[in-house]
Amino acid sequence: MKRFRYIILLVAAFFVTQKGFAQINPIKQYTEDPIKFLEEIRTMFEVTNMGKKEIKEYMEQFTLAWNSPKYNANLKKATYNSCNQMIKKKLRILPEYKSYLTSVMNFVNSNQSEDNFTSWQECINKILNGKIIRYYSEYLEMSENLFASNTFYKSAVVEFASNNNNYKFEYDSVPIIIFPSLNLRCFNNQNDSGIVYNTKGVYYPYTGVFVGSGGKVNWVRTGLEENMVWAELKKYRISLKTSGFTADSVIFYNNNYFKKPLVGRLTEKVVSERGSNISYPRFDSYSKRMQIPDIAKDVDYDGGFSMRGSKFLGSGSKEEDASLIFKREGKKFLVVGAKTIGITKDKLSTESANIKFYFDKDSITHPSVNMKFMVGTRMLSLIRTNNGISKSPYLNSFHKIDMFFEELSWKIDDPKIDLKMLVGNSTEEKMMKYM
């Protein structure tokens, strides 16, 4: 018996809930009379789960816009027609009716031409007259944000917006929004942002894709000057559900290192990073064999280039490592090769580097050491670790011995190289001198 009563209560609760949320529109035909229409809108909202206070506040805002000179007879007629069309489609009061009315209200409160409203309304009509209206609610939500703040995509984690309201609505089998000129801004809920300056593009609301053309991305948010490091885009495509994009064949400028621009791939993403941990924007050069003479005094660079935020990286390919060539008296003395080499004004560094010292026809080599060169002090450090092939000894054909020291220290202007065990190891420190 108790179970039966429980079921009855559940059924009753179900129908009460459905009554509150089914939102059956009590208006069967909206009156094309400005005063009566406002009354009908209020009556419509009263059957929803909106509270009296919320309805009162909303109607005050909408009435203010409705009575403004910008909400002229043409806009009112379009509103009557759309609301009546939504009755035929049996659309919900929440969110569709409210979202449509809010979109129009936001348009009236914005500084836009009536022509733009007309083109937007034509898209609305085509959507409502179509067989499939599954994206209508999302399109209206997008319109609300676009008219209010030029934001055309908004989720819980990321937003995309234009810096102006210079956009046009068109319908080409699906609704699209054309941006002839904008600064495209992407920002997340941590207030981190990325911007493509002076670009243009088309937004496809149904798929959440922005197809862009041209524009410029700089590295200012990483601390690099706008006129020193930047990339110029050609074509790019962004799925706005993510917080980033990749663009091919960009023209990259880094006036700190290159006299001419490079061609490569740009990857931009808005992530919550701070200070030296900022790793976007990123750039990777297509060419993996370029030279920078004297990247530091008496040190040449040969390889490709990447940017990871403000960090400038030398990069190799699958076939060939990037290289640092240390010179002594103008001649090659040491070559350090690695897939990735960190490059800053103060330091050159890498892990798992293969090295080769040249002594006429002989050499000293190792397949995997950690390398650090301090530009200011001219101090080079090579460290052999206990991991993998790094445990291997140095092969010395000049002295015809294998060497098991752990750290090589060399102030490259001095005629001395110190070889020793790291402090704290059981093996006694050893020193050797060359030259």
C-alpha positions as CSV (number, residue, x, y, z in Angstrom):
1,M,0.0,0.0,0.0
2,K,2.8,2.4,0.9
3,R,4.6,1.6,-2.3
4,F,1.4,2.3,-4.3
5,R,1.0,5.7,-2.6
6,Y,4.7,6.4,-3.4
7,I,4.1,5.7,-7.0
8,I,1.0,7.9,-7.0
9,L,3.1,10.7,-5.5
10,L,5.8,10.3,-8.1
11,V,3.2,10.4,-10.9
12,A,1.7,13.5,-9.4
13,A,5.0,15.1,-9.0
14,F,5.9,14.3,-12.6
15,F,2.8,16.1,-13.9
16,V,3.3,19.0,-11.6
17,T,6.9,19.3,-12.9
18,Q,5.8,19.0,-16.5
19,K,3.2,21.7,-15.9
20,G,6.0,24.0,-14.6
21,F,8.4,23.2,-17.3
22,A,6.4,22.2,-20.3
23,Q,5.7,25.9,-20.8
24,I,2.6,25.5,-23.0
25,N,2.2,28.9,-24.5
26,P,-1.2,30.4,-23.4
27,I,-1.0,32.8,-26.3
28,K,-2.4,31.3,-29.6
29,Q,-1.7,34.4,-31.7
30,Y,0.2,37.5,-30.8
31,T,-1.6,40.8,-31.3
32,E,0.0,43.3,-33.6
33,D,-0.7,46.0,-31.1
34,P,2.3,47.5,-29.1
35,I,0.5,47.7,-25.8
36,K,-1.4,44.4,-26.0
37,F,1.8,42.7,-27.1
38,L,3.6,43.6,-23.9
39,E,0.6,42.2,-21.9
40,E,0.8,39.0,-23.8
41,I,4.5,38.6,-23.3
42,R,4.0,39.0,-19.5
43,T,1.1,36.4,-19.6
44,M,3.4,34.1,-21.5
45,F,6.2,34.3,-18.9
46,E,3.8,33.8,-16.0
47,V,3.3,30.1,-17.0
48,T,7.0,29.4,-16.7
49,N,9.1,28.8,-13.6
50,M,10.3,32.5,-13.7
51,G,9.6,34.2,-10.4
52,K,7.4,37.2,-10.1
53,K,10.4,39.4,-9.3
54,E,12.3,38.1,-12.3
55,I,9.4,38.6,-14.6
56,K,8.8,42.2,-13.3
57,E,12.5,43.1,-13.8
58,Y,12.7,41.5,-17.2
59,M,9.5,43.2,-18.4
60,E,10.7,46.6,-17.2
61,Q,13.9,46.2,-19.2
62,F,12.1,44.9,-22.3
63,T,9.4,47.6,-22.1
64,L,12.1,50.3,-21.9
65,A,13.6,49.0,-25.1
66,W,10.2,48.4,-26.8
67,N,9.2,52.0,-26.3
68,S,12.5,53.4,-27.5
69,P,12.5,55.2,-30.9
70,K,15.0,52.7,-32.3
71,Y,12.4,49.9,-31.8
72,N,10.4,51.3,-34.7
73,A,7.4,49.9,-36.5
74,N,9.5,47.6,-38.8
75,L,11.3,46.0,-35.9
76,K,8.1,45.5,-34.0
77,K,6.4,43.9,-37.0
78,A,9.4,41.5,-37.4
79,T,9.0,40.7,-33.7
80,Y,5.3,39.9,-34.0
81,N,5.9,37.7,-37.0
82,S,8.8,35.7,-35.4
83,C,6.8,35.1,-32.2
84,N,3.8,33.9,-34.2
85,Q,6.1,31.7,-36.3
86,M,7.5,30.2,-33.1
87,I,3.9,29.3,-32.0
88,K,3.6,27.2,-35.2
89,K,6.8,25.5,-34.4
90,K,5.7,24.8,-30.8
91,L,8.9,26.2,-29.4
92,R,9.5,26.7,-25.7
93,I,9.0,29.9,-23.9
94,L,12.3,29.2,-22.1
95,P,14.7,29.5,-23.6
96,E,13.6,30.3,-27.2
97,Y,11.0,33.1,-26.7
98,K,13.0,34.8,-24.0
99,S,16.2,34.4,-25.9
100,Y,14.7,35.9,-29.1
101,L,13.3,38.9,-27.2
102,T,16.5,39.4,-25.3
103,S,18.4,39.4,-28.6
104,V,16.2,42.1,-30.1
105,M,16.4,44.1,-26.8
106,N,20.2,43.9,-26.9
107,F,20.2,45.0,-30.5
108,V,18.1,48.0,-29.8
109,N,20.5,48.9,-26.9
110,S,23.5,48.6,-29.2
111,N,24.8,51.0,-31.8
112,Q,24.0,49.1,-35.0
113,S,22.1,49.9,-38.2
114,E,18.6,48.7,-38.9
115,D,20.0,47.0,-42.0
116,N,22.0,44.7,-39.8
117,F,18.9,43.8,-37.8
118,T,17.0,43.1,-41.0
119,S,19.7,40.7,-42.3
120,W,19.7,39.0,-38.9
121,Q,15.9,38.8,-38.9
122,E,16.0,37.3,-42.4
123,C,18.3,34.5,-41.0
124,I,15.8,33.9,-38.2
125,N,12.9,33.6,-40.7
126,K,14.8,31.1,-42.8
127,I,15.7,29.0,-39.8
128,L,12.0,29.0,-38.6
129,N,10.8,28.2,-42.1
130,G,13.2,25.3,-42.4
131,K,12.5,21.7,-41.6
132,I,15.3,21.4,-39.0
133,I,15.5,23.9,-36.2
134,R,17.6,22.0,-33.8
135,Y,20.2,24.7,-33.6
136,Y,17.7,27.6,-33.2
137,S,18.2,27.9,-29.5
138,E,22.0,28.0,-29.8
139,Y,21.7,30.6,-32.6
140,L,19.6,32.8,-30.4
141,E,21.9,32.5,-27.4
142,M,24.8,33.5,-29.7
143,S,22.8,36.5,-30.9
144,E,22.2,37.6,-27.3
145,N,25.9,37.7,-26.5
146,L,26.9,39.1,-29.9
147,F,24.5,42.1,-29.7
148,A,25.4,42.7,-26.0
149,S,29.2,42.5,-26.1
150,N,30.3,41.4,-29.6
151,T,30.9,37.9,-28.1
152,F,30.0,35.3,-30.7
153,Y,31.0,32.1,-28.8
154,K,30.7,31.6,-25.1
155,S,31.1,28.5,-23.0
156,A,31.9,27.7,-19.3
157,V,35.6,27.9,-20.0
158,V,36.3,30.1,-23.1
159,E,34.9,33.0,-25.0
160,F,35.6,34.4,-28.5
161,A,34.7,38.0,-29.3
162,S,35.3,40.8,-31.8
163,N,36.5,44.3,-30.8
164,N,33.8,45.9,-32.9
165,N,30.2,45.3,-34.1
166,N,31.2,45.6,-37.8
167,Y,29.7,42.2,-38.8
168,K,27.0,41.0,-41.3
169,F,24.5,38.2,-41.2
170,E,24.0,35.9,-44.2
171,Y,22.2,32.7,-44.9
172,D,24.0,30.2,-47.2
173,S,22.1,27.0,-46.6
174,V,23.1,27.7,-42.9
175,P,23.4,31.0,-41.1
176,I,26.9,32.6,-41.1
177,I,28.3,35.8,-39.7
178,I,30.9,37.7,-41.7
179,F,33.5,39.8,-40.0
180,P,35.1,42.1,-42.6
181,S,37.7,43.4,-40.1
182,L,38.3,42.7,-36.4
183,N,40.7,42.0,-33.6
184,L,39.7,38.4,-32.7
185,R,40.0,37.9,-29.0
186,C,39.9,34.6,-27.1
187,F,39.9,34.5,-23.3
188,N,39.2,32.0,-20.6
189,N,37.7,32.1,-17.1
190,Q,41.2,32.9,-15.7
191,N,41.3,36.2,-17.7
192,D,44.1,34.9,-19.9
193,S,43.7,36.0,-23.5
194,G,45.1,35.7,-27.0
195,I,44.5,38.1,-29.9
196,V,44.7,37.9,-33.6
197,Y,45.0,41.6,-34.7
198,N,43.7,43.0,-38.0
199,T,42.1,39.8,-39.3
200,K,38.9,38.9,-41.0
201,G,36.8,35.8,-41.2
202,V,33.5,34.0,-41.3
203,Y,31.8,32.3,-38.3
204,Y,29.6,29.3,-38.6
205,P,27.4,29.1,-35.5
206,Y,26.0,25.6,-36.2
207,T,29.5,24.1,-36.1
208,G,31.2,26.6,-33.9
209,V,34.0,27.1,-36.4
210,F,35.7,30.4,-37.3
211,V,37.6,30.5,-40.7
212,G,40.0,33.4,-40.7
213,S,42.2,35.1,-43.2
214,G,45.2,37.4,-42.5
215,G,46.1,38.9,-39.2
216,K,49.0,39.2,-36.8
217,V,49.8,37.5,-33.5
218,N,52.4,38.9,-31.2
219,W,54.2,37.7,-28.1
220,V,53.5,40.6,-25.8
221,R,51.8,38.6,-23.1
222,T,55.0,36.6,-22.7
223,G,57.0,39.8,-22.1
224,L,58.4,40.2,-25.6
225,E,58.0,43.6,-27.4
226,E,55.4,43.9,-30.1
227,N,57.8,45.1,-32.8
228,M,60.4,42.5,-32.0
229,V,58.6,39.1,-32.2
230,W,55.4,38.5,-34.2
231,A,53.8,36.2,-36.8
232,E,51.7,37.1,-39.8
233,L,48.9,34.7,-40.7
234,K,47.4,33.7,-44.0
235,K,44.6,31.2,-43.6
236,Y,43.5,29.6,-40.4
237,R,40.6,27.7,-38.9
238,I,39.5,27.6,-35.3
239,S,37.1,25.2,-33.6
240,L,35.8,27.5,-30.9
241,K,35.0,24.7,-28.5
242,T,38.7,24.6,-27.9
243,S,40.8,27.5,-26.7
244,G,43.3,27.5,-29.5
245,F,44.2,27.0,-33.1
246,T,47.0,26.1,-35.5
247,A,47.9,28.1,-38.6
248,D,50.3,26.9,-41.3
249,S,52.6,28.8,-43.6
250,V,52.8,31.8,-41.2
251,I,55.5,34.4,-41.7
252,F,57.5,34.7,-38.4
253,Y,59.7,37.6,-37.3
254,N,62.1,37.6,-34.5
255,N,64.3,40.6,-34.7
256,N,66.4,39.5,-31.8
257,Y,68.0,36.7,-33.9
258,F,67.0,37.0,-37.6
259,K,67.4,39.7,-40.2
260,K,64.9,37.9,-42.5
261,P,61.5,36.3,-41.6
262,L,61.0,32.5,-41.3
263,V,58.1,30.4,-42.6
264,G,56.5,27.8,-40.3
265,R,53.5,26.8,-38.2
266,L,51.9,28.9,-35.4
267,T,50.0,27.3,-32.5
268,E,48.1,29.6,-30.2
269,K,46.2,28.6,-27.1
270,V,44.7,30.4,-24.1
271,V,45.7,28.5,-21.0
272,S,46.2,29.5,-17.4
273,E,49.9,30.1,-17.3
274,R,52.0,32.7,-15.5
275,G,55.4,34.3,-15.7
276,S,58.2,32.1,-17.1
277,N,55.7,29.2,-17.5
278,I,53.8,30.9,-20.4
279,S,54.3,28.5,-23.3
280,Y,52.0,30.1,-26.0
281,P,52.1,31.4,-28.7
282,R,54.3,28.7,-30.3
283,F,56.1,28.8,-33.5
284,D,58.0,26.0,-35.4
285,S,60.0,26.7,-38.5
286,Y,59.6,24.5,-41.5
287,S,63.3,24.7,-42.3
288,K,65.5,22.6,-39.9
289,R,68.8,23.9,-41.3
290,M,69.5,27.5,-40.7
291,Q,72.6,29.2,-39.4
292,I,73.2,31.9,-36.9
293,P,76.8,32.9,-36.7
294,D,77.9,34.0,-33.2
295,I,74.6,33.3,-31.4
296,A,77.0,33.8,-28.5
297,K,80.6,35.0,-29.0
298,D,82.6,32.1,-30.6
299,V,79.5,29.9,-30.8
300,D,77.6,29.3,-34.0
301,Y,74.2,27.7,-34.4
302,D,72.9,25.3,-37.1
303,G,69.4,24.0,-37.1
304,G,65.7,24.8,-37.0
305,F,63.9,27.1,-34.6
306,S,60.9,27.1,-32.3
307,M,59.3,29.5,-29.9
308,R,57.5,28.3,-26.7
309,G,56.1,31.5,-25.2
310,S,59.1,33.7,-24.6
311,K,61.5,30.7,-24.8
312,F,63.5,30.5,-28.0
313,L,64.4,26.9,-28.9
314,G,66.8,25.4,-31.4
315,S,65.2,22.3,-33.0
316,G,66.5,19.4,-35.0
317,S,64.8,17.0,-37.3
318,K,64.3,13.2,-37.2
319,E,67.4,12.9,-39.5
320,E,69.7,15.5,-38.0
321,D,70.2,17.3,-34.7
322,A,70.4,21.0,-34.1
323,S,74.0,21.9,-33.4
324,L,76.1,24.4,-31.4
325,I,79.6,24.8,-32.8
326,F,82.1,26.2,-30.2
327,K,85.2,27.7,-31.9
328,R,88.7,28.2,-30.6
329,E,91.0,30.6,-32.4
330,G,88.4,30.6,-35.2
331,K,88.4,26.8,-35.7
332,K,85.8,24.3,-34.7
333,F,86.7,22.7,-31.3
334,L,83.4,21.4,-29.9
335,V,80.1,20.4,-31.5
336,V,77.0,19.9,-29.3
337,G,74.1,18.2,-31.1
338,A,70.5,17.7,-29.7
339,K,66.9,17.6,-30.9
340,T,66.1,20.7,-28.8
341,I,68.4,23.5,-27.5
342,G,67.2,26.2,-25.2
343,I,68.4,29.6,-26.3
344,T,68.2,32.8,-24.2
345,K,70.4,35.9,-24.1
346,D,72.0,34.5,-20.9
347,K,72.2,30.8,-21.5
348,L,72.4,28.0,-24.0
349,S,71.2,24.6,-22.6
350,T,70.0,21.1,-23.5
351,E,69.6,17.6,-22.2
352,S,70.7,14.3,-23.9
353,A,73.2,16.0,-26.1
354,N,75.8,14.2,-28.1
355,I,79.2,16.0,-28.0
356,K,82.4,15.8,-29.9
357,F,85.7,17.6,-29.1
358,Y,88.1,17.9,-32.0
359,F,91.9,17.3,-31.6
360,D,93.3,17.3,-35.2
361,K,92.4,13.8,-36.4
362,D,91.3,12.6,-32.9
363,S,88.3,13.4,-30.7
364,I,86.6,13.0,-27.4
365,T,82.9,12.0,-27.7
366,H,79.9,11.1,-25.6
367,P,76.4,10.2,-26.9
368,S,74.3,11.8,-24.1
369,V,75.1,14.5,-21.6
370,N,73.4,17.5,-20.2
371,M,74.9,20.8,-21.5
372,K,74.8,24.3,-20.1
373,F,76.7,27.4,-21.4
374,M,76.5,30.7,-19.5
375,V,76.9,33.5,-22.0
376,G,78.1,36.1,-19.5
377,T,80.7,34.0,-17.7
378,R,81.6,32.0,-20.8
379,M,81.4,28.8,-18.6
380,L,80.5,25.5,-20.3
381,S,79.3,22.6,-18.2
382,L,78.7,19.0,-19.4
383,I,77.2,16.5,-17.0
384,R,77.0,12.7,-17.4
385,T,74.1,11.2,-15.5
386,N,73.2,7.7,-14.4
387,N,70.4,7.3,-16.8
388,G,70.5,5.1,-19.9
389,I,73.4,5.7,-22.4
390,S,74.4,8.8,-20.4
391,K,76.2,6.3,-18.0
392,S,78.5,5.4,-20.9
393,P,82.1,6.7,-20.6
394,Y,83.6,9.4,-22.7
395,L,85.6,7.9,-25.6
396,N,89.0,9.6,-25.9
397,S,90.9,8.6,-29.1
398,F,93.4,11.4,-28.4
399,H,94.6,9.7,-25.1
400,K,93.3,6.3,-26.1
401,I,91.3,5.9,-22.9
402,D,87.7,5.7,-21.6
403,M,86.9,8.4,-19.1
404,F,84.2,8.1,-16.4
405,F,84.2,11.6,-14.9
406,E,80.7,13.1,-14.3
407,E,81.2,16.8,-14.9
408,L,83.2,18.8,-17.4
409,S,83.7,22.5,-16.6
410,W,85.4,24.8,-19.1
411,K,85.6,28.6,-19.2
412,I,86.0,28.5,-22.9
413,D,88.6,31.3,-23.1
414,D,90.9,29.5,-20.7
415,P,93.5,26.8,-21.7
416,K,92.1,24.4,-19.1
417,I,89.2,21.9,-18.9
418,D,88.3,20.6,-15.5
419,L,87.0,17.0,-15.3
420,K,85.6,15.8,-11.9
421,M,83.1,13.7,-10.1
422,L,80.0,15.5,-8.7
423,V,80.1,16.6,-5.1
424,G,78.5,13.9,-2.9
425,N,79.5,10.9,-4.9
426,S,81.7,8.3,-3.4
427,T,84.4,8.4,-6.1
428,E,87.2,10.7,-5.4
429,E,87.2,13.9,-7.4
430,K,89.5,13.8,-10.4
431,M,91.0,16.7,-12.3
432,M,92.5,16.6,-15.8
433,K,93.9,19.5,-17.9
434,Y,94.2,19.8,-21.6
435,M,96.0,22.2,-23.8
